[in-house]
């Protein structure tokens, strides 16, 4: 029978009490902006480390449902709107590194005979769109390798679904993660994933176009007085 997905759904938002800002606290009076940023970053890193540990333990025990729940909780840290781009990047790098363990688990499951389309559908039940799309990209990476469906169709599906995240900073890093996972799986002459170079060009150009829109919008986000600082961080 198919796996029940309720625990994953709860893990996306309700379990752990994640707000839009993840688990990061509100501003503390008396701290400078730099000190507050450092505090928020350390809080995000601490949650990431804890949830990543629980995720890996669950996966080592063959418990995919709990593994996905903890992965979703970890990814919820990237729902924050509190961090500067520089600190958000640092958090993203840490989370992306932990996601390699989950992708390896998906790969091992495929090698054991599991159909990737099942996992691709399963992770779409994650409760919030940010963790859902990161999980989809991670599964999609192995889905392409499985060749159950053409690389062109999976990549097109992913690049279009990423439009669901329109927050400039979150959207940029999500699309960067998509590029990172797809870079060695693009159709090309002599590739194992199709030889139609136009499919790769279409994917890359669409993703670049969407990233460019987000990049421009990032300049105009927030108060006008902060525009110069935002420009430097970009």
KERO-856993 format. One line per 10 residues: number of its first residue (from 1); their letters; for each residue x, y, z of N, C-alpha, C. Coordinates in nm, 4 decimals, decimal comma. Example, Ala and Ser with C-alpha at 12.3 -4.5 7.8 and 13.67 -1.06 7.14 Angstrom:
BEGIN
1 = AS = 1,3190/-0,5690/0,7800/1,2300/-0,4500/0,7800/1,3200/-0,3300/0,7800; 1,2850/-0,2250/0,7080/1,3670/-0,1060/0,7140/1,2900/0,0030/0,7870 $
END
This chain:
BEGIN
1 = XXXXXXXXXX = 0,0830/-0,1204/0,0000/0,0000/0,0000/0,0000/0,0859/0,1246/0,0000; 0,0224/0,2385/-0,0365/0,0939/0,3655/-0,0396/0,1168/0,4146/0,1026; 0,2259/0,4889/0,1223/0,2542/0,5426/0,2541/0,1565/0,6536/0,2886; 0,1125/0,6563/0,4129/0,0316/0,7678/0,4582/0,1214/0,8897/0,4745; 0,0688/1,0048/0,4393/0,1548/1,1226/0,4364/0,1192/1,2252/0,5436; 0,0236/1,1929/0,6305/-0,0164/1,2902/0,7330/0,0999/1,3421/0,8165; 0,1917/1,2543/0,8631/0,3023/1,3060/0,9441/0,3878/1,4078/0,8708; 0,4043/1,3885/0,7420/0,4825/1,4839/0,6642/0,4092/1,6158/0,6540; 0,2772/1,6082/0,6344/0,1998/1,7308/0,6254/0,2115/1,8111/0,7538; 0,1982/1,7444/0,8672/0,2093/1,8158/0,9942/0,3504/1,8698/1,0130 $
11 = XXXXXXXXXX = 0,4498/1,7917/0,9682/0,5875/1,8345/0,9857/0,6184/1,9621/0,9107; 0,5422/1,9896/0,8014/0,5702/2,1077/0,7224/0,5459/2,2359/0,7988; 0,4359/2,2394/0,8804/0,4045/2,3663/0,9431/0,3641/2,3509/1,0891; 0,2764/2,2548/1,1183/0,2188/2,2519/1,2513/0,3161/2,1962/1,3542; 0,3792/2,0828/1,3246/0,4739/2,0251/1,4194/0,5936/2,1176/1,4312; 0,6331/2,1503/1,5498/0,7485/2,2388/1,5681/0,7112/2,3853/1,5701; 0,5828/2,4165/1,5385/0,5367/2,5538/1,5522/0,6100/2,6541/1,4666; 0,6468/2,6187/1,3449/0,7204/2,7130/1,2602/0,6288/2,8243/1,2123; 0,6721/2,9492/1,2351/0,6034/3,0641/1,1795/0,6699/3,0993/1,0465; 0,6249/3,2078/0,9897/0,6850/3,2528/0,8640/0,8341/3,2752/0,8811 $
21 = XXXXXXXXXX = 0,8754/3,3138/1,0014/1,0167/3,3403/1,0274/1,0895/3,2159/1,0749; 1,0343/3,0966/1,0510/1,0959/2,9749/1,0999/1,0893/2,9753/1,2515; 1,1975/2,9389/1,3184/1,1989/2,9384/1,4650/1,2699/3,0599/1,5207; 1,3082/3,1526/1,4349/1,3869/3,2667/1,4807/1,3031/3,3619/1,5649; 1,3636/3,4128/1,6702/1,2934/3,4993/1,7633/1,2773/3,6392/1,7046; 1,1951/3,7199/1,7725/1,1795/3,8582/1,7306/1,3007/3,9397/1,7751; 1,3067/4,0636/1,7266/1,4217/4,1490/1,7566/1,4346/4,1725/1,9071; 1,5565/4,1791/1,9541/1,5849/4,2029/2,0957/1,6348/4,3465/2,1120; 1,5702/4,4189/2,2032/1,6084/4,5592/2,2259/1,7501/4,5658/2,2816; 1,8285/4,6598/2,2319/1,9645/4,6778/2,2819/2,0710/4,6161/2,1941 $
31 = XXXXXXXXXX = 2,0317/4,5287/2,1022/2,1287/4,4684/2,0105/2,1423/4,5550/1,8865; 2,2632/4,5678/1,8348/2,2834/4,6378/1,7082/2,2267/4,5518/1,5954; 2,1999/4,6100/1,4782/2,1495/4,5291/1,3661/2,2413/4,4114/1,3333; 2,3732/4,4338/1,3421/2,4679/4,3264/1,3122/2,4583/4,2145/1,4162; 2,4450/4,2544/1,5439/2,4332/4,1544/1,6506/2,3024/4,0765/1,6392; 2,1958/4,1472/1,6004/2,0668/4,0801/1,5844/2,0732/3,9795/1,4702; 2,1377/4,0196/1,3604/2,1542/3,9281/1,2475/2,2307/3,8025/1,2896; 2,3373/3,8237/1,3659/2,4173/3,7102/1,4128/2,3340/3,6181/1,5020; 2,2510/3,6768/1,5858/2,1644/3,5977/1,6746/2,0661/3,5148/1,5925; 2,0014/3,5772/1,4952/1,9053/3,5048/1,4115/1,9730/3,3926/1,3328 $
41 = XXXXXXXXXX = 2,0920/3,4215/1,2814/2,1644/3,3200/1,2045/2,1999/3,2002/1,2927; 2,2487/3,2270/1,4120/2,2848/3,1184/1,5030/2,1631/3,0358/1,5424; 2,0481/3,1020/1,5603/1,9251/3,0289/1,5911/1,8873/2,9370/1,4746; 1,8963/2,9898/1,3522/1,8638/2,9096/1,2349/1,9580/2,7918/1,2178; 2,0849/2,8154/1,2431/2,1839/2,7072/1,2322/2,1602/2,5988/1,3370; 2,1225/2,6403/1,4578/2,0995/2,5439/1,5654/1,9819/2,4526/1,5321; 1,8739/2,5112/1,4800/1,7576/2,4305/1,4417/1,7936/2,3386/1,3251; 1,8672/2,3920/1,2289/1,9091/2,3115/1,1143/1,9902/2,1910/1,1594; 2,0853/2,2140/1,2486/2,1698/2,1052/1,2978/2,0872/1,9991/1,3695; 1,9936/2,0438/1,4527/1,9099/1,9501/1,5287/1,8200/1,8685/1,4359 $
51 = XXXXXXXXXX = 1,7510/1,9362/1,3446/1,6583/1,8660/1,2557/1,7326/1,7750/1,1574; 1,8514/1,8169/1,1140/1,9319/1,7341/1,0240/1,9750/1,6054/1,0943; 2,0126/1,6168/1,2216/2,0504/1,4985/1,2997/1,9330/1,4014/1,3098; 1,8148/1,4534/1,3410/1,6962/1,3690/1,3527/1,6594/1,3069/1,2172; 1,6749/1,3859/1,1102/1,6473/1,3350/0,9757/1,7377/1,2167/0,9423; 1,8681/1,2340/0,9659/1,9640/1,1284/0,9316/1,9419/1,0040/1,0174; 1,9078/1,0242/1,1439/1,8812/0,9093/1,2310/1,7591/0,8323/1,1820; 1,6549/0,9049/1,1434/1,5341/0,8394/1,0933/1,5630/0,7635/0,9639; 1,6389/0,8244/0,8744/1,6704/0,7588/0,7472/1,7582/0,6363/0,7687; 1,8524/0,6469/0,8620/1,9376/0,5313/0,8939/1,8553/0,4147/0,9465 $
61 = XXXXXXXXXX = 1,7413/0,4471/1,0108/1,6526/0,3430/1,0627/1,5465/0,3012/0,9612; 1,5568/0,3551/0,8387/1,4622/0,3195/0,7340/1,3249/0,3820/0,7508; 1,3164/0,4867/0,8328/1,1887/0,5532/0,8586/1,1771/0,6763/0,7692; 1,1245/0,6578/0,6498/1,1183/0,7674/0,5525/1,0216/0,8759/0,5960; 0,9077/0,8389/0,6523/0,8088/0,9395/0,6909/0,8667/1,0384/0,7915; 0,9328/0,9856/0,8952/0,9935/1,0767/0,9922/1,1103/1,1526/0,9311; 1,1870/1,0866/0,8443/1,2979/1,1532/0,7779/1,2512/1,2738/0,6980; 1,1403/1,2577/0,6265/1,0853/1,3687/0,5486/1,0281/1,4773/0,6392; 0,9705/1,4365/0,7502/0,9160/1,5348/0,8441/1,0279/1,6245/0,8977; 1,1392/1,5633/0,9394/1,2499/1,6428/0,9937/1,3179/1,7248/0,8838 $
71 = XXXXXXXXXX = 1,3260/1,6691/0,7643/1,3815/1,7454/0,6517/1,2965/1,8684/0,6240; 1,1640/1,8508/0,6303/1,0731/1,9628/0,6081/1,0889/2,0686/0,7163; 1,1031/2,0253/0,8421/1,1263/2,1207/0,9504/1,2558/2,1986/0,9287; 1,3600/2,1287/0,8863/1,4882/2,1931/0,8585/1,4729/2,2966/0,7474; 1,4064/2,2583/0,6406/1,3891/2,3468/0,5261/1,3006/2,4670/0,5593; 1,2145/2,4524/0,6598/1,1298/2,5647/0,7006/1,2127/2,6825/0,7510; 1,3369/2,6572/0,7919/1,4221/2,7688/0,8356/1,4463/2,8677/0,7222; 1,4312/2,8226/0,5983/1,4522/2,9132/0,4847/1,3249/2,9890/0,4467; 1,2240/2,9804/0,5323/1,1060/3,0643/0,5137/1,1265/3,2016/0,5763; 1,2365/3,2194/0,6453/1,2589/3,3439/0,7185/1,2691/3,4655/0,6260 $
81 = XXXXXXXXXX = 1,2181/3,5757/0,6763/1,2384/3,7030/0,6083/1,3250/3,7953/0,6918; 1,3872/3,7405/0,7957/1,4635/3,8226/0,8904/1,6101/3,8387/0,8528; 1,6676/3,7398/0,7866/1,8116/3,7410/0,7593/1,8478/3,8283/0,6402; 1,9653/3,8878/0,6466/2,0208/3,9591/0,5313/2,0589/3,8562/0,4245; 2,0728/3,8981/0,2981/2,1129/3,8026/0,1938/2,2409/3,7268/0,2272; 2,3388/3,7952/0,2850/2,4660/3,7309/0,3188/2,4448/3,6186/0,4209; 2,3674/3,6462/0,5245/2,3434/3,5445/0,6271/2,2483/3,4356/0,5781; 2,1534/3,4735/0,4942/2,0642/3,3732/0,4359/2,1453/3,2743/0,3520; 2,2429/3,3265/0,2781/2,3300/3,2408/0,1978/2,4044/3,1404/0,2861; 2,4522/3,1876/0,4011/2,5255/3,0987/0,4915/2,4348/2,9864/0,5432 $
91 = XXXXXXXXXX = 2,3111/3,0224/0,5765/2,2150/2,9214/0,6215/2,1806/2,8246/0,5082; 2,1614/2,8791/0,3885/2,1294/2,7966/0,2713/2,2393/2,6938/0,2439; 2,3641/2,7353/0,2507/2,4762/2,6439/0,2241/2,4754/2,5283/0,3241; 2,4477/2,5597/0,4486/2,4431/2,4560/0,5519/2,3299/2,3569/0,5241; 2,2126/2,4075/0,4888/2,0973/2,3212/0,4635/2,1179/2,2399/0,3362; 2,1701/2,3021/0,2306/2,1937/2,2306/0,1054/2,2914/2,1159/0,1258; 2,3907/2,1360/0,2120/2,4871/2,0305/0,2418/2,4178/1,9132/0,3119; 2,3269/1,9428/0,4036/2,2537/1,8362/0,4728/2,1597/1,7623/0,3773; 2,1097/1,8315/0,2767/2,0162/1,7693/0,1826/2,0816/1,6600/0,0984; 2,2150/1,6605/0,0915/2,2845/1,5549/0,0171/2,2553/1,4174/0,0765 $
101 = XXXXXXXXXX = 2,2383/1,4118/0,2089/2,2091/1,2843/0,2745/2,0727/1,2313/0,2313; 1,9759/1,3234/0,2188/1,8425/1,2827/0,1773/1,8429/1,2373/0,0319; 1,9132/1,3089/-0,0535/1,9202/1,2683/-0,1937/1,9863/1,1314/-0,2082; 2,0888/1,1054/-0,1280/2,1533/0,9742/-0,1311/2,0555/0,8653/-0,0883; 1,9709/0,8963/0,0102/1,8705/0,7993/0,0533/1,7733/0,7697/-0,0612; 1,7290/0,8753/-0,1314/1,6401/0,8555/-0,2466/1,7077/0,7673/-0,3520; 1,8358/0,7921/-0,3750/1,9104/0,7126/-0,4733/1,9170/0,5659/-0,4299; 1,9443/0,5429/-0,3018/1,9513/0,4054/-0,2500/1,8152/0,3367/-0,2617; 1,7089/0,4116/-0,2369/1,5741/0,3555/-0,2510/1,5474/0,3133/-0,3955; 1,5906/0,3974/-0,4893/1,5743/0,3635/-0,6308/1,6520/0,2364/-0,6643 $
111 = XXXXXXXXXX = 1,7738/0,2253/-0,6148/1,8558/0,1070/-0,6406/1,7925/-0,0189/-0,5802; 1,7135/-0,0003/-0,4731/1,6454/-0,1143/-0,4121/1,5162/-0,1495/-0,4841; 1,4857/-0,0744/-0,5893/1,3697/-0,1082/-0,6722/1,2482/-0,0200/-0,6551; 1,2603/0,0853/-0,5755/1,1454/0,1738/-0,5570/1,1299/0,2659/-0,6768; 1,0058/0,2869/-0,7191/0,9800/0,3772/-0,8316/0,9838/0,5215/-0,7817; 1,0592/0,6032/-0,8525/1,0776/0,7412/-0,8102/0,9494/0,8227/-0,8220; 0,8594/0,7836/-0,9109/0,7345/0,8588/-0,9235/0,6569/0,8557/-0,7921; 0,6696/0,7479/-0,7141/0,6020/0,7399/-0,5852/0,6559/0,8446/-0,4878; 0,7888/0,8567/-0,4813/0,8493/0,9559/-0,3923/0,8215/1,0976/-0,4415; 0,8205/1,1147/-0,5727/0,7947/1,2458/-0,6319/0,6548/1,2947/-0,5929 $
121 = XXXXXXXXXX = 0,5605/1,2014/-0,5882/0,4246/1,2365/-0,5468/0,4162/1,2535/-0,3950; 0,4893/1,1696/-0,3214/0,4832/1,1728/-0,1752/0,5269/1,3067/-0,1185; 0,6393/1,3607/-0,1664/0,6910/1,4847/-0,1073/0,6046/1,6051/-0,1415; 0,5138/1,5918/-0,2373/0,4268/1,7041/-0,2707/0,3212/1,7288/-0,1645; 0,3186/1,6440/-0,0611/0,2256/1,6634/0,0490/0,2865/1,7455/0,1625; 0,4103/1,7895/0,1470/0,4716/1,8746/0,2510/0,3850/1,9983/0,2712; 0,3720/2,0411/0,3970/0,2717/2,1416/0,4312/0,2979/2,2819/0,3804; 0,4220/2,3177/0,3530/0,4535/2,4532/0,3071/0,5313/2,4468/0,1765; 0,5124/2,5457/0,0926/0,5672/2,5380/-0,0427/0,7199/2,5433/-0,0478; 0,7846/2,6124/0,0467/0,9310/2,6204/0,0423/0,9950/2,4834/0,0646 $
131 = XXXXXXXXXX = 0,9662/2,4149/0,1772/1,0220/2,2796/0,1909/0,9726/2,1843/0,0827; 0,8483/2,1994/0,0396/0,7942/2,1100/-0,0629/0,8768/2,1148/-0,1909; 0,9126/2,2339/-0,2350/0,9862/2,2459/-0,3603/1,1315/2,2017/-0,3469; 1,1932/2,2292/-0,2324/1,3288/2,1777/-0,2115/1,3283/2,0243/-0,2110; 1,2288/1,9645/-0,1471/1,2182/1,8182/-0,1458/1,1913/1,7646/-0,2858; 1,1061/1,8338/-0,3609/1,0756/1,7912/-0,4985/1,2007/1,7927/-0,5861; 1,2801/1,8966/-0,5724/1,4025/1,9057/-0,6517/1,4982/1,7931/-0,6148; 1,5071/1,7639/-0,4857/1,5956/1,6567/-0,4395/1,5523/1,5211/-0,4947; 1,4219/1,4927/-0,4882/1,3707/1,3684/-0,5476/1,3856/1,3725/-0,6992; 1,3549/1,4899/-0,7565/1,3615/1,5034/-0,9023/1,4991/1,4738/-0,9579 $
141 = XXXXXXXXXX = 1,6025/1,5066/-0,8817/1,7393/1,4781/-0,9241/1,7606/1,3283/-0,9469; 1,7076/1,2478/-0,8538/1,7193/1,1020/-0,8682/1,6193/1,0504/-0,9706; 1,5037/1,1144/-0,9786/1,4007/1,0778/-1,0771/1,4585/1,0859/-1,2190; 1,5358/1,1903/-1,2452/1,6006/1,2034/-1,3768/1,6974/1,0875/-1,3989; 1,7758/1,0558/-1,2967/1,8745/0,9472/-1,3095/1,8072/0,8121/-1,3323; 1,6860/0,7960/-1,2785/1,6155/0,6683/-1,2940/1,5666/0,6452/-1,4369; 1,5494/0,7540/-1,5131/1,5010/0,7496/-1,6510/1,3608/0,6906/-1,6628; 1,2845/0,6956/-1,5531/1,1446/0,6528/-1,5596/1,0646/0,7469/-1,6491; 1,1038/0,8729/-1,6481/1,0433/0,9764/-1,7315/1,1588/1,0561/-1,7909; 1,1352/1,1208/-1,9037/1,2442/1,1948/-1,9687/1,2926/1,3092/-1,8806 $
151 = XXXXXXXXXX = 1,4235/1,3374/-1,8879/1,4820/1,4486/-1,8131/1,4135/1,5795/-1,8502; 1,3808/1,5946/-1,9769/1,3158/1,7177/-2,0230/1,1861/1,7430/-1,9469; 1,1033/1,6392/-1,9323/0,9731/1,6574/-1,8677/0,9871/1,6893/-1,7191; 1,0804/1,6216/-1,6517/1,0986/1,6460/-1,5081/1,1548/1,7856/-1,4846; 1,2565/1,8239/-1,5610/1,3171/1,9558/-1,5436/1,2181/2,0678/-1,5750; 1,1366/2,0460/-1,6775/1,0347/2,1458/-1,7112/0,9334/2,1595/-1,5982; 0,8934/2,0461/-1,5415/0,7994/2,0461/-1,4299/0,8566/2,1235/-1,3117; 0,9819/2,0968/-1,2784/1,0448/2,1613/-1,1626/1,0637/2,3113/-1,1830; 1,1131/2,3493/-1,3004/1,1423/2,4907/-1,3234/1,0138/2,5734/-1,3227; 0,9033/2,5124/-1,3650/0,7762/2,5848/-1,3643/0,7142/2,5877/-1,2250 $
161 = XXXXXXXXXX = 0,7282/2,4780/-1,1486/0,6715/2,4761/-1,0138/0,7444/2,5725/-0,9205; 0,8706/2,6018/-0,9499/0,9449/2,6969/-0,8665/0,8848/2,8362/-0,8701; 0,7956/2,8629/-0,9659/0,7265/2,9923/-0,9693/0,6373/3,0103/-0,8467; 0,6119/2,9016/-0,7761/0,5292/2,9101/-0,6568/0,5928/2,9903/-0,5451; 0,7239/3,0122/-0,5507/0,7934/3,0944/-0,4508/0,8330/3,2254/-0,5176; 0,7611/3,3322/-0,4811/0,7845/3,4618/-0,5448/0,8591/3,5597/-0,4548; 0,8866/3,5201/-0,3305/0,9708/3,6050/-0,2454/1,1093/3,6103/-0,3082; 1,1626/3,7302/-0,3371/1,2867/3,7396/-0,4157/1,4027/3,6564/-0,3620; 1,4320/3,6678/-0,2331/1,5493/3,5979/-0,1793/1,5266/3,4469/-0,1741; 1,4117/3,4057/-0,1220/1,3827/3,2619/-0,1153/1,3765/3,2014/-0,2550 $
171 = XXXXXXXXXX = 1,3152/3,2746/-0,3481/1,3034/3,2245/-0,4847/1,4374/3,2094/-0,5541; 1,5284/3,3046/-0,5310/1,6616/3,2979/-0,5918/1,7393/3,1759/-0,5435; 1,7361/3,1530/-0,4142/1,8120/3,0392/-0,3605/1,7478/2,9059/-0,3976; 1,6152/2,9036/-0,4080/1,5475/2,7822/-0,4538/1,5906/2,7485/-0,5970; 1,5940/2,8479/-0,6826/1,6318/2,8240/-0,8222/1,7816/2,7935/-0,8353; 1,8606/2,8481/-0,7460/2,0020/2,8115/-0,7441/2,0179/2,6637/-0,7074; 1,9370/2,6173/-0,6127/1,9409/2,4757/-0,5732/1,8983/2,3869/-0,6898; 1,7987/2,4323/-0,7656/1,7559/2,3574/-0,8837/1,8706/2,3445/-0,9842; 1,9410/2,4533/-1,0092/2,0550/2,4490/-1,1012/2,1640/2,3559/-1,0496; 2,1892/2,3628/-0,9192/2,2918/2,2781/-0,8576/2,2598/2,1302/-0,8776 $
181 = XXXXXXXXXX = 2,1337/2,0931/-0,8576/2,0949/1,9520/-0,8685/2,0840/1,9050/-1,0134; 2,0588/1,9990/-1,1057/2,0361/1,9599/-1,2449/2,1611/1,9688/-1,3314; 2,2690/2,0263/-1,2785/2,3824/2,0637/-1,3644/2,4450/1,9456/-1,4379; 2,4427/1,8265/-1,3808/2,5044/1,7116/-1,4473/2,4005/1,6176/-1,5076; 2,2769/1,6682/-1,5247/2,1698/1,5828/-1,5760/2,0975/1,6471/-1,6942; 2,1612/1,7443/-1,7564/2,0976/1,8151/-1,8673/2,1157/1,7390/-1,9988; 2,0107/1,7333/-2,0796/2,0248/1,6715/-2,2130/2,1358/1,7402/-2,2925; 2,2179/1,6602/-2,3598/2,3294/1,7137/-2,4372/2,3770/1,6042/-2,5311; 2,4569/1,6391/-2,6268/2,5118/1,5404/-2,7195/2,5950/1,4399/-2,6402; 2,5618/1,3127/-2,6534/2,6336/1,2083/-2,5819/2,5911/1,1902/-2,4374 $
191 = XXXXXXXXXX = 2,4883/1,2643/-2,3917/2,4427/1,2535/-2,2532/2,3540/1,1311/-2,2348; 2,3511/1,0785/-2,1132/2,2610/0,9676/-2,0797/2,1174/1,0137/-2,0626; 2,0961/1,1450/-2,0615/1,9644/1,1981/-2,0286/1,8970/1,2669/-2,1472; 1,9323/1,2243/-2,2677/1,8757/1,2828/-2,3882/1,9791/1,3647/-2,4616; 1,9631/1,3772/-2,5922/2,0649/1,4462/-2,6723/2,0136/1,5742/-2,7376; 1,8936/1,6180/-2,6963/1,8376/1,7392/-2,7546/1,8855/1,8606/-2,6745; 1,9858/1,9267/-2,7266/2,0448/2,0412/-2,6565/1,9410/2,1515/-2,6353; 1,8441/2,1617/-2,7251/1,7423/2,2663/-2,7126/1,6632/2,2521/-2,5832; 1,6448/2,1290/-2,5357/1,5732/2,1082/-2,4092/1,6491/2,1714/-2,2931; 1,7820/2,1557/-2,2941/1,8649/2,2153/-2,1899/1,8629/2,3674/-2,1991 $
201 = XXXXXXXXXX = 1,8704/2,4188/-2,3199/1,8688/2,5643/-2,3395/1,7369/2,6232/-2,2887; 1,6259/2,5558/-2,3222/1,4947/2,6042/-2,2764/1,4878/2,6078/-2,1238; 1,5360/2,5008/-2,0604/1,5350/2,4930/-1,9142/1,6211/2,6035/-1,8538; 1,7424/2,6191/-1,9029/1,8351/2,7175/-1,8469/1,7863/2,8605/-1,8695; 1,7315/2,8870/-1,9874/1,6861/3,0231/-2,0171/1,5637/3,0603/-1,9341; 1,4713/2,9637/-1,9159/1,3528/2,9923/-1,8346/1,3939/3,0169/-1,6895; 1,4825/2,9336/-1,6382/1,5264/2,9514/-1,4999/1,6018/3,0833/-1,4825; 1,6879/3,1154/-1,5790/1,7626/3,2416/-1,5737/1,6681/3,3610/-1,5792; 1,5671/3,3539/-1,6648/1,4714/3,4633/-1,6784/1,3973/3,4872/-1,5476; 1,3550/3,3787/-1,4827/1,2834/3,3920/-1,3561/1,3763/3,4436/-1,2455 $
211 = XXXXXXXXXX = 1,5015/3,3978/-1,2449/1,5980/3,4460/-1,1457/1,6255/3,5948/-1,1652; 1,6309/3,6374/-1,2884/1,6567/3,7786/-1,3170/1,5434/3,8664/-1,2651; 1,4190/3,8199/-1,2814/1,3047/3,8955/-1,2291/1,3128/3,9080/-1,0769; 1,3480/3,7974/-1,0121/1,3594/3,7987/-0,8662/1,4731/3,8893/-0,8204; 1,5826/3,8868/-0,8942/1,7000/3,9694/-0,8619/1,6641/4,1180/-0,8677; 1,5899/4,1565/-0,9712/1,5495/4,2968/-0,9859/1,4534/4,3360/-0,8743; 1,3589/4,2473/-0,8429/1,2616/4,2772/-0,7368/1,3292/4,2874/-0,6001; 1,4370/4,2148/-0,5818/1,5088/4,2175/-0,4539/1,5613/4,3583/-0,4249; 1,5935/4,4325/-0,5294/1,6457/4,5683/-0,5134/1,5411/4,6610/-0,4527; 1,4141/4,6335/-0,4831/1,3073/4,7244/-0,4417/1,2322/4,6762/-0,3185 $
221 = XXXXXXXXXX = 1,2803/4,5700/-0,2572/1,2144/4,5151/-0,1393/1,2557/4,5931/-0,0152; 1,1613/4,6223/0,0727/1,1941/4,6878/0,1984/1,1969/4,8398/0,1858; 1,2302/4,9095/0,2953/1,2295/5,0564/0,2978/1,3295/5,1175/0,1996; 1,2954/5,2347/0,1470/1,3817/5,3034/0,0521/1,5163/5,3377/0,1155; 1,5143/5,3704/0,2446/1,6390/5,4128/0,3106/1,7440/5,3019/0,3141; 1,6979/5,1760/0,3001/1,7913/5,0632/0,3044/1,8404/5,0219/0,1663; 1,8040/5,0964/0,0634/1,8321/5,0528/-0,0730/1,9825/5,0409/-0,1009; 2,0599/5,1368/-0,0507/2,2043/5,1327/-0,0754/2,2665/5,0087/-0,0097; 2,2259/4,9802/0,1144/2,2778/4,8618/0,1847/2,2376/4,7338/0,1111; 2,1123/4,7277/0,0636/2,0665/4,6089/-0,0086/2,1446/4,5902/-0,1373 $
231 = XXXX = 2,1755/4,7047/-0,2028/2,2544/4,6970/-0,3255/2,3904/4,6351/-0,3025; 2,4546/4,6745/-0,1916/2,5870/4,6173/-0,1601/2,5760/4,4684/-0,1318; 2,4711/4,4267/-0,0590/2,4556/4,2856/-0,0257/2,4262/4,2030/-0,1490; 2,3468/4,2562/-0,2427/2,3201/4,1848/-0,3672/2,4511/4,1557/-0,4393 $
END
